[in-house]
Every structure is written in structure tokens, then in C-alpha cells.
Amino acid sequence: MGELALIQDGRIQPFAVAGAFLLTKSGRTRTEYQRDLRHYLTWCAEFGRDPFFQKRAQMDAFKNWLSEHYGNGAVNRHLSVVSGLFKYAMAELEDFIVRNPVALVDRKPVSNISQATGLSFEESAQLLRAADEYSLRCSAVVHVLLLTGMRVSELVHADIEDLGEERGHKVLHIVRKGGRRQTVVIPPSAWAALEAYLDGRTSGALIVTSTGRRLTRQGIWDMVRRLCRRAGVRMIRTHDLRHTCATLALESGKSLESVQDLLGHADPRTTRRYDRARGNLDNSPSYALDERLRHIAARRQAEAAMDEAVEVLVDEAIREALATAELVAA
């Protein structure tokens, strides 16, 4: 039946093939692939090209068209998705599709240095303080994103039932890109912020709007933008909180491998598989990051208390000086 749906009257049905290919993906990956394939099919329709009968030169033209609208990373991602579509078609329609023209197309050079702009420790402490002062929901969201480095999509799809405890660690079970599940440590201050926000709620979406609906990625973006203004820090994207978590964890002395595990990046070194499940919780960079930021907050609180005490002493000294001056004048 799948083959009949993909071929009709001896002709390939592009949208049917694309749809079948998307069924092999799930979650956020499927959404992203669908968007990129829509761009490809739109380009084909605009220039009168058959999506599955392309030559190398035509795919180079598609790359050039992409370059007019997107950066190098996005161009390469589009080409990778379309290449995946051709590979799928070659496997399912081997009598019709015999080659992948995208395979020969050169990819755009991409720097191996991240261009994302993360926050410093001081800026992160300012943002957390602004979130605490604004609302319980803001406090919970920013603490979790900043201290665990999880993606916004992973947080908005999490449910209260995904919270738990393992070997003495407070954890959240999330679904990574590609549908892979991972257990993430929730350090003390983030857990406290979540508990205060949930206020006894025991089921449903972890983060919700004021009307009880699941909070969206756009909602969190609006929240972070508003908090940046209130905190007086430079404007960042929500994904920059993930970047901040990684860079500050490395600054705190955590190893690159542990940070890769924390962020859920693919790791080809399969020899670490057996160690990883045991060591990920104890060695989570979230603890070091949480401790450092709490120390900064405590230091600022102590400095504020000292300033207040000095101000009181100065006021008393001024009053005493004025009183002495009045006695002398009398």
C-alpha cells in the first residue's frame, strides 16, 4: 500500500514521498525536516523542476538560492535534509530513483567556533535575580534552562510526572531530539524554584500559562526578552541560556565530556556507555554551576547588607555631629 501511495499512474508523487519520509522522524526533528522540505518543494515549484529528477547543477542552483536567504549552517542543514529525502526515495523506489544528486554538492564552510553569545557569571546572577523578583514561573523557567542547559523545546514538552528522584538526586526525565530519553539533574536552587512554582500541582504540563495551557517556546522567548530588560543585561536568545550553561560549566572546571553528556550531544565514543549511566548524576555540571551562582548571589546580599550598615552608621554620625554643633552654638 505504501508503494501504491508513492506512485500513481507510473509517476512519483513528491508530497506523498516527502510525507512518508517525515514519518520516519519524530518530535522536533520532524517539524524541522518538514519546514526544510517545504522550502525545497517550493523552490522546485517556483522554477518548474521535478523534485526527484535533478542533476548536480540544479542542486547547486538550489544551494545558491538558499545562500541568498540563509546562513551557511542553515544551507547545509537544508541540503542534508534533502539528501536524506533522496536516500529514502532510493530505498523505497529503487526502480525509479537510482542516484542522490545532493551527495555531490559541496557544503558551505561553517566555523567550528560557536557564535552564540552566552552570559557571564555576573550577568547570569542578575538574570536569575530578576526572574526571582518577577514571578515564580519565570524563576522556575530560567533556573532550569540556565542550570541544566536543556533545550526550550525539551522543557515545554516536559510534564510534572517526569520529575523524580534517583540515587538521592532530583531529576527530570526529558525527551531529546530524535526521541531519545535522558535523565537530567535538577540542582537545588532550580528544584526549589520548581517546587515553589508548582505549589502542590502533581500532574499535567510542567510549565503552564496563566490559563493552564502548556507554555510555548514563543512564550519563553518573550519571557527571557522581558527579563533581560529588567535585569539590565544584554539581550539574548533563549538558546543562549543553553550556551551559557555550557561555557560557565566549563569555566567551573567540569570536563568537556561531562558537559557534552549534560547537553545530550551525540557522542560516538561508545566505550563510555557503561560508565555514563552511573556517573552522569554524581558528576553533573549543574551542581557546580548552581553552587557558583548561589555564591555570587550570597556575596551580593552580603555586600548590600554591609552598605546598609555603613549607611546607618554614617547617618548616626551625622546626627551626632549636628547635635554637638547645636550644643556648641547654644
C-alpha positions in Angstrom: 0.0 0.0 0.0 2.9 2.3 0.8 4.3 1.8 -2.8 0.8 2.5 -4.3 0.6 5.7 -2.4 4.0 6.9 -3.6 3.5 6.0 -7.2 0.4 6.9 -9.2 -0.1 6.3 -12.9 3.6 5.5 -13.1 4.6 8.8 -11.7 6.3 9.6 -8.4 4.1 11.6 -6.0 6.5 14.1 -4.4 4.3 15.1 -1.5 3.5 11.5 -0.7 7.2 10.5 -0.7 8.1 13.5 1.4 5.3 12.7 3.9 6.4 9.1 4.1 9.9 10.2 4.7 8.8 12.5 7.5 7.0 9.6 9.2 10.5 8.1 9.9 11.2 11.1 12.1 9.5 12.3 15.3 9.0 15.3 17.5 11.0 18.5 16.9 13.1 16.7 14.2 10.1 16.0 12.1 8.9 19.7 12.4 12.3 20.9 11.3 12.6 18.5 8.4 9.1 19.4 7.3 10.0 23.1 7.2 13.2 22.4 5.2 11.4 20.1 2.8 8.7 22.7 2.2 11.4 25.1 1.2 12.8 22.6 -1.3 9.4 21.7 -2.8 8.5 25.4 -3.0 11.8 26.1 -4.9 11.1 23.2 -7.3 7.5 24.5 -8.0 8.8 28.1 -8.4 11.4 27.1 -11.0 9.4 24.3 -12.7 11.6 21.5 -11.6 10.7 17.9 -10.8 11.8 17.3 -7.1 13.1 13.8 -7.9 14.7 14.2 -11.2 17.5 16.7 -10.5 21.1 16.9 -11.7 24.1 18.2 -9.8 23.9 21.6 -11.5 20.3 22.0 -10.4 21.1 21.2 -6.8 24.0 23.7 -6.9 21.4 26.2 -8.1 19.2 25.3 -5.1 22.2 25.8 -2.8 22.8 29.2 -4.3 19.1 30.1 -3.8 19.4 29.0 -0.2 22.5 31.1 0.3 20.5 34.2 -0.6 18.2 33.6 2.3 20.1 31.7 5.0 23.5 31.4 6.7 25.9 28.6 6.0 24.7 26.4 8.8 21.1 26.6 7.6 22.1 26.0 4.0 24.0 22.8 5.0 21.0 21.6 7.1 18.6 22.0 4.1 21.0 20.1 1.9 21.3 17.3 4.5 17.5 17.0 4.8 17.0 16.9 1.0 19.8 14.4 0.7 18.0 12.3 3.3 14.8 12.5 1.2 16.7 11.2 -1.8 18.2 8.3 0.2 14.8 7.4 1.4 13.4 7.5 -2.1 16.3 5.4 -3.5 15.5 2.7 -0.9 11.7 2.8 -1.4 11.5 3.5 -5.1 14.7 1.8 -6.4 13.2 1.2 -9.8 12.6 5.0 -10.2 15.3 6.8 -8.2 18.9 5.5 -8.7 21.1 8.3 -7.5 21.3 11.1 -5.0 22.3 14.4 -6.7 22.8 16.2 -3.4 25.6 13.9 -2.4 28.0 15.7 -4.9 27.1 19.2 -3.8 29.8 20.9 -1.7 28.7 22.1 1.7 29.2 25.7 2.9 32.1 26.2 5.3 31.0 26.6 8.9 33.2 27.8 11.7 33.8 25.3 14.5 33.7 28.1 17.0 30.2 28.9 18.4 29.0 32.4 17.5 26.3 32.2 20.3 26.5 34.9 22.9 26.3 33.5 26.4 26.1 35.4 29.7 28.9 35.8 32.2 28.5 34.6 35.8 27.7 38.1 37.0 25.1 38.5 34.2 23.6 35.1 34.9 23.2 36.0 38.6 21.5 39.3 37.6 19.1 37.4 35.3 18.2 34.9 38.0 17.6 37.6 40.5 15.3 39.5 38.0 13.4 36.2 37.4 13.0 35.6 41.1 11.6 39.1 41.6 9.3 38.9 38.6 7.3 35.7 39.1 7.5 32.1 40.4 7.1 30.8 36.8 9.9 33.0 35.5 12.1 31.9 38.3 11.4 28.2 37.6 12.0 28.5 33.8 15.2 30.5 34.0 16.7 28.4 36.8 16.0 25.1 34.9 17.2 26.4 31.5 20.3 28.1 32.8 21.4 25.4 35.2 20.7 22.3 33.1 21.3 23.5 29.6 18.2 21.7 28.2 16.6 23.0 25.1 13.5 25.1 25.4 11.5 22.5 23.4 12.5 19.9 25.9 11.3 22.0 28.8 7.9 23.0 27.2 7.1 19.3 26.5 8.0 18.1 30.0 5.3 17.0 32.4 5.2 17.1 36.2 5.1 13.3 36.1 8.6 13.4 34.5 10.1 14.8 37.8 11.6 12.2 40.1 14.5 11.2 42.3 17.3 8.8 41.6 20.1 7.8 43.9 19.4 10.9 46.0 19.4 13.3 43.0 16.4 15.3 42.0 15.9 14.7 38.3 13.7 15.4 35.3 13.2 12.8 32.5 13.2 14.6 29.2 12.9 13.6 25.5 15.9 14.7 23.5 16.0 15.4 19.7 15.3 12.2 17.8 13.1 10.8 20.6 15.9 9.7 22.9 15.1 9.9 26.6 17.6 11.3 29.1 17.6 11.9 32.8 18.8 15.4 33.8 19.8 16.5 37.2 17.8 19.4 38.7 20.2 21.2 41.1 18.9 22.5 44.5 18.0 26.1 43.6 16.3 25.0 40.4 14.4 22.3 42.3 13.3 24.9 44.9 12.1 27.3 42.2 10.1 24.5 40.6 8.5 23.4 43.9 7.6 27.0 44.7 6.1 27.4 41.2 4.2 24.1 41.2 2.7 24.8 44.6 1.4 21.3 45.1 0.4 20.7 41.5 1.0 17.0 40.7 0.1 16.3 37.1 -0.1 17.9 33.7 2.4 20.1 31.8 5.4 21.2 33.9 5.2 24.9 32.8 1.8 26.4 32.0 0.3 29.8 31.2 -1.9 31.7 33.5 -4.9 29.9 31.8 -3.4 26.5 32.5 -2.3 25.7 28.9 1.2 24.4 28.2 3.6 27.3 27.8 5.1 27.6 24.2 8.6 28.3 23.0 7.5 31.7 21.9 6.1 32.3 25.4 9.5 31.6 26.9 11.3 33.7 24.3 9.0 36.7 25.3 9.8 36.0 29.0 13.5 35.9 28.5 13.5 39.1 26.5 11.4 40.9 29.2 13.7 39.6 31.9 16.9 40.8 30.1 15.5 44.3 30.1 14.6 44.1 33.7 17.9 42.7 34.7 19.9 45.2 32.7 21.8 42.6 30.8 22.3 42.4 27.0 19.5 40.9 25.0 19.9 37.1 24.4 18.0 34.4 22.7 16.5 31.5 24.7 19.1 29.2 23.1 21.8 31.4 24.6 20.9 30.1 28.0 22.0 26.6 26.8 25.2 28.1 25.5 25.7 30.0 28.8 25.2 26.7 30.8 27.9 25.0 28.7 30.5 27.8 28.9 30.0 28.5 32.6 30.2 24.8 33.5 33.5 24.6 31.6 34.7 27.7 33.4 33.8 25.9 36.7 36.2 23.2 35.9 33.9 20.5 34.5 35.3 18.3 31.8 34.2 18.7 28.1 32.9 15.1 28.2 30.6 15.8 31.2 29.2 18.9 29.6 28.6 17.0 26.3 26.6 14.5 28.3 24.7 17.2 30.1 23.6 18.8 26.9 22.7 15.5 25.3 25.1 15.9 22.3 25.7 12.7 20.2 28.9 11.0 21.4 30.5 8.3 19.1 32.7 7.0 21.9 30.6 4.0 22.8 33.1 2.7 25.3 31.8 5.3 27.8 28.2 4.0 27.6 28.6 1.8 30.7 30.2 4.4 32.8 27.8 7.2 31.7 24.6 6.0 33.4 26.4 5.7 36.7 28.5 8.9 36.6 26.2 11.4 34.9 24.2 12.2 38.1 27.0 12.4 40.5 29.2 14.4 38.1 26.5 16.6 36.6 27.9 20.1 35.8 24.6 21.6 37.0 25.8 21.2 40.6 29.0 23.2 40.1 27.1 25.9 38.1 24.4 26.2 40.8 26.9 26.5 43.6 28.9 29.2 41.8 25.8 31.3 41.1 24.5 30.9 44.6 27.9 32.1 45.9 27.6 35.2 43.7 24.0 35.9 45.0 25.2 35.4 48.6 28.1 37.7 48.1 25.9 40.4 46.6 23.4 40.0 49.5 26.3 40.4 52.0 27.6 43.5 50.2 24.1 45.0 50.2 23.8 44.4 54.0 27.2 45.9 54.5 26.3 49.0 52.5 23.1 49.4 54.5 25.0 49.0 57.8 27.6 51.6 56.8 24.8 54.0 55.7 23.2 53.6 59.1 26.5 54.4 60.9 27.1 57.4 58.7 23.6 58.7 59.4 24.1 58.3 63.1 27.5 60.1 62.9 25.9 63.0 61.0 23.1 63.3 63.6 25.6 63.3 66.5 27.7 65.9 64.7 24.7 68.1 64.2 23.6 67.7 67.8 27.1 68.6 69.0 27.1 71.6 66.7 23.7 72.8 68.2 25.0 72.5 71.8 28.1 74.5 71.0 26.1 77.2 69.3 23.8 77.4 72.3 
